[in-house]
Amino acid sequence: MKYLVSISRIFVGVLFIISGLIKLNDPLGFSYKLQEYFSVDVLNIPSLEPYALIISVLVVVFEVVLGVFLIIGYKPKFTVWSLLLMIVFFTFLTFYSAYFDKVKDCGCFGDALKLTPWESFTKDVVLLVFVLILFFGVKYIKPVFNNLLTTIFAMLGFVFSFWLAYHVLMHLPVIDFRAYKIGNNIAEGMRIPENAPKPVVEYYWKFKINGEEKVITTDGSYPSVDGDFVSVDTKMITEGYQPPVVDFSIETPDEDLTEQFLSEENLIIVVSYSLEHIEKAGAEKLKAMSDKAIKNGYKVIGLTASGEAEKQRIKKLYNLNFDFYLCDEKALKTVVRSNPGILELDKGTIKQKLHWNDIEDLKLPKVKRKIEPKKEQIGTIYLINDKLSSKEEVDSLDPKMVDSVFVIKNNYNEVNLGLNKDLDSVVKVILKKK
């Protein structure tokens, strides 16, 4: 038993420290996962969502500290009881998530290692077995050092854990495990290889045949059944290939500009998943940064999930000289753990990524500005029987000669005049035949 306790002590202690440090490297990301658990669709305790970050920090600090306590043998009974309560709670949580298919990834190892719900539950069951060994063999857990050194190491574990949490919240994660880390290309991360595994989905068709309900399973094709259709359900068997970058886009309400901006050189992106919750101190730094960037030849844009009214309010409030485009909120939270955060992209490759606290560290050497060709702007052109005319000629026409008048808004293909110009509208006059 003594040797079994020693093995369990090392295994559980090391695993708790590693798991805790990975989450402590990104407590904001873990808080997003807790918000998902607290939501109405999962545990239905939305009142805890505003406190997700505080809970996140406390949980992961406690996880690291318990691992340290176990390894050095500090307060064995308190440590083992705490470990048991924690692992029982998380085993219940992962089982609930897996059985009811609520949360796809438990976040146990942050973005460093993705586990399916059932894999997470299995991991917790194995851990529970080792913790129970420790619980029943707690008398064999002895301090590694004398009382003074053991207490010092325990306190150092506390201090280091809280310092690391504070540091990464005020800056960015020390190690970036996400698809948007410096050096990665966003466009490449969005691509799906031609030979990538396809998702497998089963369809369960319910029909009423001769007065009885029967379920027929297919891969998606409508079954050939002589009966009345009742309903259909689906079940994902395998998800297939998932690209590292999902839901990232740069859009206006009318247009998708993702490809255009991901081909831009020297692009600065200000990321704010929610302008309603943007840090005031960070927003106040954006004007000076963008002025310098534009002066040095960079193009500056913003990305947010907020609506048009909020975009204009923030732009006016902080006198910003760049426009905000639309992107999915969850994607923006993944891009950078800061609101606002700053990225430098060069043809889609991330060159720099900074927390707003470090905005002064953004390197903006002068670059050659790309000159964009400008089209001649024309407000309205006038046509008489498809021939280019003028407003004066149209106004001088005798109304009795006019058969019909069409006003065409932003429809450049309607008139083939060979003009390389931006037209606001076309007034097309058709005369009566003589």
Phi, psi and omega in degrees: 000321182300316181290324178295320177295320180297317178296315180297321180300314180292314182299308182294316181299311181296317181297318179295320180294314180296310180300317180293318181294323178298317178286327179291335174294338182213065182295333178294319177296320178292327178294325176297322178293321178295321176301323178296318178294321183284347186297164182301325184285345182248270182271348177059047173230063184298343179296340180271349184303318179296340183257014185299321182292316179298315179297319179303310181297313182297318182296313185287326175297315179298323180296313179296314183297319178297321177298317178295313179305316183294317181296316184272351177079033181272126179045069186304315183295313178300316182297312183292318177299318179296317178299318181296313180297319181293315183288327176296316180298313182289330175295318175298316184296315181289326176294315179301316181295319182287314185294318182265004176053052185266310183239126187285333181220125185288339183078017183301323179240032178057220178269359182287325182214117180269128177241142173289162179305317181288326175296320178296317179296316179299317178300318181290325177295316178298315179298321180300321178298314180294323179293323177295325175299317178295321182296315182278346179242031185299333182294342180271356180273106182247150177300142179282325181244180175289171187303318182295310180296320179299316179295319179298313180296323178297315179293321178298323176299317177298308184299314181297318182297313180292324178296316181297317178300314180297317183299311184287333177287326180276347179230243176218165177309141180297317176241127181262111181266001187271170182289350183256026180286160181301132181103340179278150177256122185295317181299318179294325179292343181270346186283146175249119180302151182298324183265016182292145179301137180270152177293144177246121183234134175259139179249132180247103184267129179253124179234154172257112183240120181052040177084356179244143178275130178230145180251129180241130183260131176223176177268010179134335180288146181287126184289147176274096185228137175268084182189178181266128179292136179249304181195172176218138175237156179233155176218128178283118179274306172225140185282342183078192183285131175245119180295152181300326182252120178230151174065012177275132178204161174230106190226158163254173178301340185245348193213143175262114184250016185302309183298320181299312183285331179284355174258359180286143170267150173053057181252127175256127179244125173266117185257124173219103183300332178216113177290336177295331183246018181295141179292124183302316181298325178287318180298325181292341179272348188290324183299310181297320180296312183291324177300314180294318181297314181295319179299325182271007172102008180269153171264134183240131174224166174244154176231131181205163173259000183284163182281174186298319182297319180290325176301312182293324180295314180293320180298318179287318183298320183253010176055045184281145183250032176217162183259150176263138176246168185269143172205156180298137183298315181297321179296318181293325176295331179280326183302308182212135182273062180198145179224093009272164173232159184238134175234144167248126179243144173229103185053042176088350180270131182280117182263321179220149175212125186222149169286152181298334176296336183252021186298333178291342180274358180294122181274122183230064176295151181297135178233161179284120182289135177282122181275120181268131179295136180253133176271146178294134182266129175233129181292300183216141171245158185237136180233137172241116185050046177067013176250136182301131183223205180220165180298321182297317180295319180295317180294333183275354182293143174287122181309332181291340181275345187271126178272315181200158178228130177242138173247117185251120182263124173051039180239085188283339181280347181293328183237120182260087182253358181070025181266128175267065186221151177273118182256135177278318179199163179232129174256116186247118182251128176251123180272154176293145177286140180284000000 
